[in-house]
Amino acid sequence: MAKVKAGGAKHVVKKNTKGEVIVDHDASAKAGKHDKINLTKKAGAKTIKEGVKATKDWHKKNPHKKGK
């Protein structure tokens, strides 16, 4: 399990019982329907380290825009 801060929110990257890499947003983050994302299916991550990299890369390409 790895705890990562990306895009201003805390994320937890871990493996589930099937061995798939999952990223889960912290309970305080307002993630909505994208609360848990399967990085094995979305980004091809096979290890937690690859999952952390995929999470950080996604947030670099898709920054949160602050609106009024």
KADACOR-V169821 format. One record per run of one state. SS is the DSSP state (h for helix, s for strand, l for the rest). FROM is the first residue (numbers start at 0). TO is the last residue. Records with the same first field share a line. If there is no record, write none. Layout:
SS: FROM-TO + FROM-TO
This chain:
l: 0-0 + 6-7 + 15-19 + 25-30 + 34-34 + 43-46 + 61-67
s: 1-5 + 8-14 + 20-24 + 35-37
h: 31-33 + 38-42 + 47-60
